[in-house]
Amino acid sequence: MSATSMSATWIGVLGPVEARDAGGRPLPLGGPRHRELLARLVVARGRVVPVPVLVDDLWDVPPDGAVAAVRTFVAALRRALEPDRPPRTPARLLVTEGPGYALRGVAVDAWDVERTLSGPADLPALETVLAAWRGPALADVGDRPWAAPDRARWAELHATAVERSAAALLDLDRPADAVARLDAHVTGSPWREEGWRLLALALYRAGRAPDALAVLRRARARLAGELGLDPGRRLADLEARVLRRDPGLDRRAEDTVWARAARSWEGAVAPGSRARLETSVTLLRALAVSGAAGLTAAREQRLATVAAAEETGDPLLVARVVGSFDVPSVWPRSDDPEGSARLVAAAERALARLPEDAPAPLRARLLTTVAVESRGLPGDRGPAAARAAEVIARVTGDPALLASALGAVYLHTCDRAGLAATRDATGAEVVALAERAGLDDALVLGHLVRLQARTALGDLDGAAGHAAVLDSLAVAGERPLAAVFTAAWRALRAVAGGGPEDVLRAALERVAGSGMPGVAAGLVPLALTCLRVARGEPAREEGDAGPYAPWVRPHVLLAAGRDAEAAEAVAALRGLPGPPPGLLLEALWVLAGRAAVATGDRDLAARAARALRPAAGELAAGSGLLTAGPVDATLALLG
């Protein structure tokens, strides 16, 4: 987030307002009014601010000639932000649009902070966030009403970043560093109970139990004396645990248990043994739900574990190793088709070699593996394997086996439009199974499926209920990837309601970096194109659209006035068999249909209409991560 690492014009508002070019060199913004105008456009987040609004916001009592003054300020800012722009060419960053001005295509330190804090972040990322503050946000703007909401939000983000970084320091067994960070924090933000709690915990782990207790009692006194409130549950619980010197408060003791167990296991279990292979699968499965890095590492190591099992020549061991990695998947597309194909081949070899009297659950788990790893591929192999796994699982009566098989069935319930209700029913059954049998991973999967399906069905309030449950599960069950999805869904809901698209961009970048298979490539350009097309706005080039480029490119060309090239792109799109199966199918058909209408391609428009009619009344938002608007709106255009 430093100026020297920027690849675009950068504006800083976390402190005095300033700007730097792509090389990190300061740009001459002019006087206080120029900076205030720039700040006002920043807080508009890409939306147009009409000139009369700017006049009212810059002056308590506008002077004569205020409109002309605003235009003069804009001209000066344009020269500062784009010093190399040729004369009489349109501004690229501070643009004129309709009745006013908008800021586009710039990097803003506060937006970078919001993006980082919208999902999981490690200590280096949090340190970078904290370094972005050069003082109070919008420090030289003054007490303007329009600045108050963003100033308050960014102050809240700063406090959150301090607390999250302190928690990360505690996780790294650096309590003294956490104490140093939190001392000033609780003085400046005395009503944040989490700050007091972390400070007391850091003091306790630094061997300063009396100081920890004193901090907790000081927090209690301030809350009671100045607000008339008792401490919250977490603060009161910590005080009770400090008083009895609860060993569980010492993170180092927990780490010692882990280290001792690992050393004992290493010494007791022979290298190369079957027990090591099967235990490795259990560990990899836990690693896969621990976060982005864990998921990526688990997928990389899984193939090696399967290969080692096959070398033993024991078909039952191979089946157990291949089928035990039943980590639920919520995205019906793989980023690693080669790796998935190898896993499918291993599972099918294991199925072929299983003895006739092999346990039915073993066969069901192998079929589930075939189904999950075949997601997004054409043909009936994956769906058939999912159905077969479901049949076996229902006969066994094993809720965990059935939940896993239903997860595979869900992944193959998106080969045509209009299946959101079917996916919702599957998700509801998974939730019921998981609640009855205490299956944490399956419970997360079921609520994620219902979050997506209720969104596609237009039931945003219902979807919000599932998002709230997922947030609780993410914390209680240490499932950070669930929170990445819910943050993106909330950003989508805000943007669909008219909010700035940068909120969605930031959230989707967190999703794309989460390590979840099939999600990363092209997601952000696709989402922003869908959003603009649904709003009736021109699309813009947003980088590599990856596998979605055939559907995105016609709209980018149309917006650029390159109609002939757009028609060629639509003709190429017409030559494709259609969007691949998946949660984005309706959105891609919307893009195809609208591009066909814009270029007069009747054949493609008719195909899009036929494909979308089963989803009439729904939103083209099956993923819960992006939306191309109501399907009915596109059907009306297609005729």
C-alpha positions as CSV (number, residue, x, y, z in Angstrom):
1,M,0.0,0.0,0.0
2,S,3.0,2.3,0.0
3,A,3.3,4.9,-2.7
4,T,6.4,3.3,-4.2
5,S,4.5,0.1,-4.9
6,M,1.6,1.7,-6.7
7,S,0.9,1.0,-10.4
8,A,-1.7,3.9,-10.7
9,T,-2.3,7.4,-9.6
10,W,-2.7,7.2,-5.8
11,I,-4.7,9.4,-3.4
12,G,-4.2,9.4,0.3
13,V,-7.0,10.4,2.7
14,L,-5.8,8.6,5.8
15,G,-4.2,11.7,7.1
16,P,-3.8,15.0,5.2
17,V,-5.1,14.7,1.6
18,E,-2.3,14.0,-0.8
19,A,-1.7,12.4,-4.2
20,R,1.2,10.6,-5.9
21,D,1.9,9.4,-9.4
22,A,2.6,5.8,-10.5
23,G,6.2,6.3,-9.5
24,G,5.4,7.5,-6.0
25,R,6.2,11.1,-6.7
26,P,4.0,13.7,-4.9
27,L,1.6,15.6,-7.2
28,P,0.9,19.3,-6.6
29,L,-2.7,19.5,-5.6
30,G,-2.9,23.2,-4.9
31,G,-4.6,24.9,-1.9
32,P,-7.0,23.8,0.8
33,R,-10.1,24.1,-1.5
34,H,-8.5,21.9,-4.1
35,R,-7.7,19.2,-1.6
36,E,-11.2,19.4,-0.1
37,L,-12.8,19.0,-3.5
38,L,-10.6,16.0,-4.2
39,A,-11.5,14.5,-0.9
40,R,-15.2,15.1,-1.6
41,L,-14.9,13.1,-4.8
42,V,-13.1,10.3,-3.0
43,V,-15.9,9.8,-0.5
44,A,-18.3,9.7,-3.4
45,R,-16.6,6.4,-4.5
46,G,-16.9,6.8,-8.2
47,R,-20.3,8.3,-8.2
48,V,-21.0,11.6,-9.9
49,V,-21.3,14.6,-7.5
50,P,-23.3,17.4,-9.2
51,V,-21.7,20.9,-9.2
52,P,-24.4,22.5,-7.0
53,V,-23.7,19.8,-4.4
54,L,-20.0,20.5,-4.6
55,V,-20.7,24.2,-4.1
56,D,-22.8,23.6,-1.0
57,D,-20.3,21.1,0.4
58,L,-17.2,23.4,-0.1
59,W,-18.7,26.6,1.4
60,D,-20.9,27.3,4.4
61,V,-22.1,30.4,2.5
62,P,-21.2,30.1,-1.2
63,P,-19.7,33.3,-2.6
64,D,-20.6,34.8,-5.9
65,G,-18.8,32.9,-8.7
66,A,-18.7,29.6,-6.6
67,V,-19.6,27.5,-9.7
68,A,-16.8,29.0,-11.7
69,A,-14.4,28.5,-8.8
70,V,-15.3,24.8,-8.7
71,R,-14.6,24.4,-12.4
72,T,-11.3,26.2,-11.9
73,F,-10.4,23.8,-9.0
74,V,-11.3,20.8,-11.2
75,A,-9.2,22.1,-14.1
76,A,-6.2,22.5,-11.7
77,L,-6.7,19.0,-10.2
78,R,-6.9,17.5,-13.7
79,R,-3.5,19.1,-14.6
80,A,-2.0,17.8,-11.3
81,L,-3.4,14.2,-11.6
82,E,-2.7,13.8,-15.3
83,P,0.2,16.1,-16.1
84,D,1.0,14.3,-19.4
85,R,-2.5,14.4,-20.8
86,P,-2.5,16.0,-24.3
87,P,-4.5,19.3,-24.6
88,R,-8.2,19.0,-25.5
89,T,-8.3,15.2,-24.8
90,P,-10.9,13.9,-22.3
91,A,-9.8,13.5,-18.7
92,R,-9.4,9.9,-17.7
93,L,-9.3,10.2,-13.9
94,L,-11.4,13.3,-12.9
95,V,-14.2,13.0,-15.4
96,T,-17.1,15.1,-16.3
97,E,-20.3,13.2,-16.3
98,G,-23.9,14.6,-16.6
99,P,-24.3,17.4,-14.1
100,G,-21.1,17.0,-12.2
101,Y,-17.8,15.3,-11.7
102,A,-16.5,11.8,-10.6
103,L,-13.2,10.3,-9.7
104,R,-12.4,7.1,-11.7
105,G,-9.4,4.8,-12.1
106,V,-7.4,5.9,-9.1
107,A,-6.0,4.0,-6.1
108,V,-7.0,5.3,-2.7
109,D,-5.3,4.3,0.5
110,A,-8.6,4.0,2.4
111,W,-10.0,1.6,-0.2
112,D,-6.9,-0.6,0.0
113,V,-7.4,-0.8,3.7
114,E,-11.1,-1.7,3.3
115,R,-10.2,-4.4,0.8
116,T,-7.6,-5.9,3.1
117,L,-9.8,-5.9,6.2
118,S,-12.8,-7.3,4.3
119,G,-11.5,-10.9,4.9
120,P,-8.7,-12.8,6.6
121,A,-5.4,-11.1,6.8
122,D,-2.0,-12.2,8.3
123,L,0.2,-10.0,10.4
124,P,2.3,-8.5,7.5
125,A,-0.9,-7.5,5.8
126,L,-2.3,-5.9,9.0
127,E,1.0,-4.1,9.5
128,T,0.8,-2.7,6.0
129,V,-2.8,-1.5,6.8
130,L,-1.7,0.3,10.0
131,A,1.2,1.9,8.2
132,A,-1.3,3.5,5.8
133,W,-2.5,6.0,8.5
134,R,-0.5,9.2,8.5
135,G,-2.8,10.8,11.0
136,P,-6.6,11.2,11.4
137,A,-8.5,10.6,8.2
138,L,-9.2,13.7,6.1
139,A,-7.0,15.6,8.5
140,D,-7.0,18.9,6.6
141,V,-10.6,18.9,5.4
142,G,-12.2,20.4,8.5
143,D,-15.5,19.6,10.2
144,R,-17.6,19.1,7.1
145,P,-20.8,17.0,7.5
146,W,-20.1,15.1,4.3
147,A,-16.8,13.9,5.7
148,A,-18.1,12.6,9.0
149,P,-19.4,9.2,7.9
150,D,-16.3,8.1,6.1
151,R,-14.0,9.7,8.8
152,A,-15.9,7.6,11.4
153,R,-15.8,4.4,9.4
154,W,-12.0,4.7,8.7
155,A,-11.4,5.4,12.4
156,E,-13.3,2.2,13.2
157,L,-11.2,0.3,10.6
158,H,-8.1,1.6,12.3
159,A,-9.2,0.4,15.6
160,T,-10.2,-3.0,14.1
161,A,-6.8,-3.3,12.5
162,V,-5.0,-2.5,15.7
163,E,-7.0,-5.3,17.5
164,R,-6.6,-7.8,14.7
165,S,-2.8,-7.2,14.6
166,A,-2.6,-7.5,18.3
167,A,-4.4,-10.8,18.1
168,A,-2.0,-12.0,15.4
169,L,0.9,-11.1,17.6
170,L,-0.6,-13.2,20.4
171,D,-1.0,-16.1,18.0
172,L,2.8,-15.7,17.2
173,D,3.6,-15.8,21.0
174,R,4.6,-12.1,21.0
175,P,2.6,-10.8,24.0
176,A,5.0,-8.0,24.8
177,D,4.7,-6.6,21.3
178,A,0.9,-6.8,21.6
179,V,1.0,-4.9,25.0
180,A,3.0,-2.1,23.4
181,R,0.4,-1.8,20.6
182,L,-2.7,-2.0,22.8
183,D,-1.7,0.4,25.6
184,A,-2.2,3.5,23.5
185,H,-5.2,1.9,21.7
186,V,-7.3,1.5,24.9
187,T,-6.5,5.1,25.9
188,G,-7.7,6.4,22.6
189,S,-10.7,4.0,22.2
190,P,-11.8,3.3,25.8
191,W,-15.2,2.0,24.8
192,R,-13.9,-0.9,22.7
193,E,-14.1,-3.9,25.0
194,E,-12.1,-6.1,22.6
195,G,-9.1,-3.7,23.0
196,W,-9.3,-4.1,26.8
197,R,-9.7,-7.9,26.5
198,L,-6.7,-8.3,24.3
199,L,-4.5,-6.0,26.4
200,A,-5.4,-8.0,29.6
201,L,-4.7,-11.3,27.7
202,A,-1.4,-10.0,26.4
203,L,-0.3,-8.9,29.9
204,Y,-1.3,-12.3,31.3
205,R,0.7,-14.2,28.7
206,A,3.7,-11.9,29.3
207,G,3.7,-13.1,32.9
208,R,2.0,-10.0,34.3
209,A,-1.2,-11.5,35.8
210,P,-1.6,-8.7,38.4
211,D,-1.4,-6.0,35.6
212,A,-3.9,-8.0,33.5
213,L,-6.3,-8.0,36.4
214,A,-5.8,-4.3,37.0
215,V,-6.6,-3.6,33.3
216,L,-9.8,-5.6,33.5
217,R,-10.9,-3.8,36.6
218,R,-10.1,-0.4,35.1
219,A,-12.2,-1.4,32.0
220,R,-15.0,-2.4,34.3
221,A,-14.8,0.9,36.2
222,R,-14.9,3.1,33.1
223,L,-17.8,1.2,31.5
224,A,-19.8,1.4,34.7
225,G,-18.8,4.9,35.8
226,E,-19.2,6.7,32.4
227,L,-21.7,4.5,30.5
228,G,-23.5,2.7,33.2
229,L,-22.7,-0.7,31.6
230,D,-21.5,-3.9,32.9
231,P,-18.6,-5.6,31.0
232,G,-19.7,-7.9,28.1
233,R,-19.5,-11.7,28.4
234,R,-16.1,-12.1,26.9
235,L,-14.5,-9.5,29.2
236,A,-16.2,-10.8,32.3
237,D,-15.2,-14.4,31.4
238,L,-11.6,-13.4,30.9
239,E,-11.6,-11.7,34.3
240,A,-12.9,-14.9,36.0
241,R,-10.3,-17.0,34.2
242,V,-7.4,-14.6,35.2
243,L,-8.5,-14.8,38.8
244,R,-8.3,-18.6,38.8
245,R,-5.2,-18.6,36.6
246,D,-6.8,-20.8,34.0
247,P,-4.1,-22.8,32.1
248,G,-6.1,-22.5,28.9
249,L,-5.2,-18.8,28.8
250,D,-1.6,-19.6,28.1
251,R,-1.2,-20.1,24.3
252,R,2.3,-21.5,24.9
253,A,0.7,-24.4,26.9
254,E,-1.5,-25.3,23.9
255,D,1.5,-25.2,21.6
256,T,3.4,-27.5,24.0
257,V,0.6,-30.1,23.9
258,W,0.7,-30.0,20.1
259,A,4.5,-30.3,20.0
260,R,4.6,-33.2,22.5
261,A,1.9,-35.1,20.7
262,A,3.6,-34.6,17.3
263,R,6.9,-35.8,18.7
264,S,5.3,-38.8,20.3
265,W,3.5,-39.8,17.1
266,E,6.7,-39.4,15.1
267,G,8.5,-41.8,17.5
268,A,5.7,-44.3,17.8
269,V,4.6,-44.7,14.2
270,A,7.0,-46.2,11.7
271,P,8.0,-44.2,8.6
272,G,6.3,-45.5,5.5
273,S,3.6,-47.3,7.4
274,R,-0.1,-47.4,6.5
275,A,-1.0,-45.6,9.7
276,R,1.1,-42.6,8.6
277,L,-0.7,-42.5,5.2
278,E,-4.1,-42.6,6.8
279,T,-3.2,-40.1,9.5
280,S,-1.8,-37.8,6.8
281,V,-5.2,-37.8,5.0
282,T,-6.8,-36.8,8.3
283,L,-4.3,-34.0,8.8
284,L,-4.7,-32.8,5.2
285,R,-8.5,-32.7,5.5
286,A,-8.2,-30.5,8.6
287,L,-5.6,-28.3,6.8
288,A,-8.0,-27.8,3.8
289,V,-10.6,-26.0,6.0
290,S,-8.0,-23.9,7.9
291,G,-7.8,-21.0,5.4
292,A,-6.4,-20.1,1.9
293,A,-2.9,-21.3,2.5
294,G,-4.0,-24.6,4.1
295,L,-6.4,-25.3,1.3
296,T,-3.8,-24.8,-1.4
297,A,-1.2,-26.9,0.5
298,A,-3.7,-29.7,1.1
299,R,-4.7,-30.0,-2.5
300,E,-1.0,-30.0,-3.6
301,Q,-0.1,-32.8,-1.1
302,R,-3.2,-34.9,-1.6
303,L,-2.0,-36.3,-5.0
304,A,1.3,-37.4,-3.4
305,T,-0.6,-39.1,-0.6
306,V,-2.8,-41.0,-3.1
307,A,0.2,-42.0,-5.1
308,A,2.0,-43.4,-2.0
309,A,-1.1,-45.4,-1.1
310,E,-1.3,-46.9,-4.6
311,E,2.3,-48.0,-4.3
312,T,1.3,-50.3,-1.5
313,G,-1.0,-52.4,-3.8
314,D,-3.6,-52.6,-1.1
315,P,-7.0,-51.7,-2.8
316,L,-8.8,-51.1,0.6
317,L,-6.0,-48.8,1.8
318,V,-6.1,-46.9,-1.5
319,A,-9.9,-46.6,-1.3
320,R,-9.7,-45.2,2.3
321,V,-7.0,-42.7,1.4
322,V,-8.7,-41.5,-1.8
323,G,-12.2,-41.4,-0.3
324,S,-11.3,-39.8,3.1
325,F,-10.5,-36.3,1.7
326,D,-14.2,-35.4,1.7
327,V,-13.8,-31.6,2.1
328,P,-17.0,-30.0,1.0
329,S,-16.7,-27.9,-2.2
330,V,-19.1,-25.1,-2.9
331,W,-17.8,-24.0,-6.4
332,P,-18.7,-26.3,-9.4
333,R,-15.5,-25.5,-11.3
334,S,-11.9,-26.6,-10.8
335,D,-8.9,-24.4,-11.2
336,D,-6.7,-27.5,-11.6
337,P,-8.4,-29.8,-14.2
338,E,-5.3,-31.9,-14.6
339,G,-5.0,-32.6,-10.8
340,S,-8.8,-33.3,-10.7
341,A,-8.5,-35.7,-13.6
342,R,-5.7,-37.6,-11.8
343,L,-7.8,-37.9,-8.7
344,V,-10.8,-39.2,-10.8
345,A,-8.6,-41.8,-12.4
346,A,-7.2,-42.9,-9.0
347,A,-10.8,-43.2,-7.6
348,E,-12.0,-45.2,-10.6
349,R,-9.0,-47.5,-10.3
350,A,-9.8,-48.0,-6.7
351,L,-13.4,-48.7,-7.5
352,A,-12.5,-51.3,-10.1
353,R,-10.2,-53.1,-7.7
354,L,-12.5,-53.1,-4.7
355,P,-13.5,-56.7,-3.6
356,E,-17.2,-57.4,-3.8
357,D,-17.5,-57.6,-0.1
358,A,-15.9,-54.2,0.5
359,P,-17.9,-51.9,2.8
360,A,-20.6,-49.9,1.1
361,P,-19.5,-46.6,2.6
362,L,-16.0,-47.0,1.1
363,R,-17.6,-47.4,-2.4
364,A,-19.8,-44.4,-1.8
365,R,-16.9,-42.2,-0.8
366,L,-15.0,-43.2,-4.0
367,L,-18.0,-42.3,-6.1
368,T,-18.3,-39.0,-4.3
369,T,-14.7,-38.3,-5.1
370,V,-15.3,-39.0,-8.8
371,A,-18.4,-36.7,-8.7
372,V,-16.7,-33.8,-6.9
373,E,-13.5,-33.9,-9.0
374,S,-15.6,-34.1,-12.3
375,R,-17.5,-30.9,-11.5
376,G,-17.8,-28.4,-14.3
377,L,-17.0,-31.1,-16.9
378,P,-19.4,-32.1,-19.7
379,G,-20.8,-35.6,-19.8
380,D,-22.7,-37.8,-17.4
381,R,-19.8,-39.4,-15.5
382,G,-19.9,-36.9,-12.6
383,P,-23.7,-36.7,-12.2
384,A,-24.0,-40.5,-12.4
385,A,-21.3,-41.0,-9.8
386,A,-23.1,-38.4,-7.5
387,R,-26.4,-40.2,-7.9
388,A,-24.9,-43.6,-7.2
389,A,-23.1,-42.3,-4.1
390,E,-26.4,-40.8,-2.8
391,V,-28.3,-44.1,-3.3
392,I,-25.7,-46.0,-1.3
393,A,-25.5,-43.4,1.4
394,R,-29.3,-43.4,1.9
395,V,-29.3,-47.2,2.3
396,T,-26.5,-47.1,4.9
397,G,-28.3,-44.4,6.9
398,D,-25.0,-42.7,7.7
399,P,-25.7,-38.9,7.9
400,A,-22.1,-37.9,7.3
401,L,-21.9,-40.2,4.2
402,L,-25.2,-38.8,2.9
403,A,-24.2,-35.2,3.5
404,S,-21.0,-35.8,1.6
405,A,-22.9,-37.4,-1.3
406,L,-25.5,-34.6,-1.4
407,G,-22.6,-32.1,-1.6
408,A,-21.5,-33.9,-4.8
409,V,-25.1,-33.9,-6.1
410,Y,-25.3,-30.2,-5.6
411,L,-22.2,-29.6,-7.7
412,H,-23.9,-31.2,-10.7
413,T,-27.3,-29.3,-10.2
414,C,-26.3,-26.4,-12.4
415,D,-26.2,-27.7,-16.0
416,R,-29.1,-25.6,-17.1
417,A,-30.8,-22.4,-15.9
418,G,-33.6,-22.3,-13.3
419,L,-32.3,-25.0,-10.9
420,A,-31.9,-22.7,-7.8
421,A,-34.9,-24.2,-6.1
422,T,-33.5,-27.7,-6.5
423,R,-30.1,-26.6,-5.1
424,D,-31.9,-24.9,-2.2
425,A,-33.7,-28.2,-1.4
426,T,-30.4,-30.1,-1.4
427,G,-28.9,-27.4,0.8
428,A,-31.8,-27.7,3.3
429,E,-31.4,-31.4,3.5
430,V,-27.6,-31.1,4.2
431,V,-28.3,-28.5,6.9
432,A,-30.9,-30.8,8.6
433,L,-28.5,-33.8,8.4
434,A,-25.6,-31.7,9.8
435,E,-27.6,-30.3,12.7
436,R,-28.9,-33.7,13.6
437,A,-25.5,-35.4,13.5
438,G,-23.2,-32.5,14.6
439,L,-21.3,-32.3,11.2
440,D,-19.6,-28.9,11.3
441,D,-18.2,-28.9,7.7
442,A,-21.5,-30.1,6.2
443,L,-23.3,-27.4,8.1
444,V,-21.1,-24.8,6.5
445,L,-21.7,-26.3,3.1
446,G,-25.5,-26.5,3.5
447,H,-25.8,-22.9,4.6
448,L,-23.5,-21.7,1.8
449,V,-25.6,-23.6,-0.8
450,R,-28.8,-22.0,0.7
451,L,-27.2,-18.5,0.7
452,Q,-26.5,-18.9,-3.0
453,A,-29.8,-20.4,-3.9
454,R,-32.0,-18.0,-1.9
455,T,-30.1,-15.1,-3.6
456,A,-30.8,-16.5,-7.1
457,L,-34.5,-16.9,-6.0
458,G,-34.6,-13.2,-5.0
459,D,-35.0,-14.0,-1.3
460,L,-32.3,-11.7,0.0
461,D,-33.6,-11.6,3.5
462,G,-33.6,-15.3,3.6
463,A,-30.1,-15.4,2.2
464,A,-29.0,-12.9,4.9
465,G,-30.2,-15.3,7.6
466,H,-27.9,-18.0,6.2
467,A,-25.0,-15.4,6.0
468,A,-25.5,-14.6,9.7
469,V,-25.3,-18.3,10.6
470,L,-22.2,-18.7,8.5
471,D,-20.5,-15.9,10.2
472,S,-21.1,-17.6,13.6
473,L,-19.8,-20.9,12.2
474,A,-16.7,-19.2,10.8
475,V,-15.7,-18.0,14.2
476,A,-16.9,-20.9,16.4
477,G,-15.6,-23.6,14.0
478,E,-12.5,-21.7,12.8
479,R,-13.7,-21.8,9.2
480,P,-12.3,-18.5,7.8
481,L,-13.2,-19.3,4.2
482,A,-17.0,-19.1,5.1
483,A,-16.5,-15.5,6.2
484,V,-14.8,-14.6,2.9
485,F,-17.9,-15.8,1.1
486,T,-20.3,-13.9,3.4
487,A,-18.3,-10.7,3.1
488,A,-18.5,-10.9,-0.7
489,W,-22.3,-11.6,-0.5
490,R,-22.8,-8.6,1.6
491,A,-20.8,-6.5,-0.8
492,L,-22.9,-7.8,-3.7
493,R,-26.1,-6.9,-1.9
494,A,-24.8,-3.4,-1.1
495,V,-23.7,-2.8,-4.7
496,A,-27.0,-4.3,-6.2
497,G,-28.8,-1.7,-4.0
498,G,-26.9,1.1,-5.7
499,G,-23.6,1.1,-3.7
500,P,-20.2,1.8,-5.3
501,E,-18.7,-1.1,-7.2
502,D,-15.3,-0.8,-5.5
503,V,-16.9,-2.4,-2.5
504,L,-17.6,-5.5,-4.6
505,R,-14.3,-5.4,-6.3
506,A,-12.5,-5.4,-2.9
507,A,-14.5,-8.3,-1.6
508,L,-14.1,-10.4,-4.7
509,E,-10.4,-9.9,-4.8
510,R,-10.4,-11.5,-1.3
511,V,-12.4,-14.4,-2.7
512,A,-10.1,-14.8,-5.6
513,G,-7.1,-15.0,-3.3
514,S,-8.8,-17.5,-0.9
515,G,-7.4,-20.6,-2.5
516,M,-10.8,-22.1,-3.3
517,P,-10.7,-24.1,-6.5
518,G,-12.2,-22.6,-9.6
519,V,-12.9,-19.2,-8.1
520,A,-9.9,-17.1,-8.9
521,A,-9.6,-16.8,-12.7
522,G,-11.5,-13.9,-14.2
523,L,-14.0,-13.5,-11.4
524,V,-13.5,-9.7,-10.8
525,P,-13.8,-8.6,-14.5
526,L,-16.8,-10.8,-15.0
527,A,-18.6,-9.5,-11.9
528,L,-18.0,-5.9,-12.7
529,T,-19.2,-6.4,-16.3
530,C,-22.3,-8.1,-15.2
531,L,-23.0,-5.3,-12.7
532,R,-22.6,-2.6,-15.3
533,V,-24.6,-4.4,-18.0
534,A,-27.5,-5.0,-15.5
535,R,-27.4,-1.3,-14.6
536,G,-27.5,-0.3,-18.3
537,E,-24.0,1.2,-18.0
538,P,-21.1,0.8,-20.4
539,A,-18.6,-2.0,-19.6
540,R,-14.9,-1.2,-19.1
541,E,-11.7,-3.2,-19.5
542,E,-11.0,-4.7,-16.1
543,G,-8.0,-7.0,-16.8
544,D,-7.9,-10.6,-17.8
545,A,-11.4,-12.2,-17.7
546,G,-9.9,-15.6,-17.9
547,P,-12.4,-18.3,-18.9
548,Y,-15.2,-15.7,-19.1
549,A,-13.5,-13.6,-21.8
550,P,-15.8,-14.7,-24.6
551,W,-18.8,-13.4,-22.7
552,V,-17.2,-10.2,-21.4
553,R,-15.3,-9.1,-24.5
554,P,-18.3,-8.1,-26.6
555,H,-19.5,-5.7,-24.0
556,V,-16.1,-4.1,-23.6
557,L,-15.9,-3.6,-27.4
558,L,-19.4,-2.2,-27.6
559,A,-18.6,0.3,-24.8
560,A,-15.5,1.4,-26.7
561,G,-17.5,2.0,-29.9
562,R,-15.8,-0.9,-31.7
563,D,-19.0,-2.2,-33.1
564,A,-17.5,-4.3,-35.9
565,E,-15.2,-6.1,-33.6
566,A,-18.0,-6.6,-31.1
567,A,-20.1,-8.3,-33.8
568,E,-17.2,-10.6,-34.6
569,A,-16.9,-11.4,-30.9
570,V,-20.6,-12.2,-30.7
571,A,-20.3,-14.4,-33.8
572,A,-17.5,-16.3,-32.0
573,L,-19.7,-16.6,-29.0
574,R,-22.5,-18.0,-31.1
575,G,-20.1,-20.8,-32.2
576,L,-19.6,-22.0,-28.6
577,P,-21.9,-24.7,-27.3
578,G,-23.0,-22.3,-24.5
579,P,-21.8,-21.4,-21.0
580,P,-20.2,-24.2,-19.0
581,P,-22.3,-25.8,-16.3
582,G,-22.0,-23.8,-13.0
583,L,-23.4,-21.2,-10.8
584,L,-22.6,-18.5,-13.3
585,L,-24.6,-20.0,-16.1
586,E,-27.5,-17.6,-16.0
587,A,-25.2,-14.6,-15.7
588,L,-23.2,-15.7,-18.8
589,W,-26.4,-16.3,-20.8
590,V,-27.5,-12.8,-19.8
591,L,-24.3,-11.4,-21.2
592,A,-24.6,-13.4,-24.3
593,G,-28.2,-12.4,-24.9
594,R,-27.7,-8.7,-24.3
595,A,-24.6,-8.7,-26.6
596,A,-26.6,-10.5,-29.3
597,V,-29.4,-7.8,-29.0
598,A,-26.8,-5.0,-29.2
599,T,-25.3,-6.4,-32.4
600,G,-28.4,-7.7,-34.0
601,D,-27.5,-11.4,-33.8
602,R,-31.0,-13.0,-33.8
603,D,-29.8,-16.6,-33.6
604,L,-27.8,-16.1,-30.4
605,A,-30.6,-14.0,-28.9
606,A,-33.1,-16.8,-29.5
607,R,-30.7,-19.3,-28.0
608,A,-30.2,-17.1,-24.9
609,A,-34.0,-16.7,-24.5
610,R,-34.6,-20.4,-24.6
611,A,-31.9,-21.1,-22.1
612,L,-33.0,-18.4,-19.7
613,R,-36.8,-19.0,-19.7
614,P,-36.6,-21.7,-17.0
615,A,-35.1,-19.1,-14.7
616,A,-37.9,-16.5,-15.2
617,G,-38.6,-14.7,-12.0
618,E,-35.1,-15.3,-10.6
619,L,-32.0,-13.2,-10.4
620,A,-29.0,-14.1,-12.5
621,A,-27.0,-14.4,-9.3
622,G,-26.7,-18.1,-8.6
623,S,-23.2,-17.8,-7.2
624,G,-24.1,-15.2,-4.5
625,L,-20.9,-13.4,-5.6
626,L,-22.1,-11.5,-8.7
627,T,-25.4,-10.5,-10.4
628,A,-26.5,-9.8,-13.9
629,G,-29.8,-8.5,-12.7
630,P,-33.3,-10.0,-12.9
631,V,-33.6,-12.6,-15.6
632,D,-37.0,-11.2,-16.6
633,A,-35.4,-7.9,-17.6
634,T,-33.1,-9.7,-20.1
635,L,-36.0,-11.9,-21.4
636,A,-38.0,-8.7,-22.1
637,L,-35.1,-7.5,-24.3
638,L,-34.7,-10.8,-26.0
639,G,-38.4,-11.0,-26.9
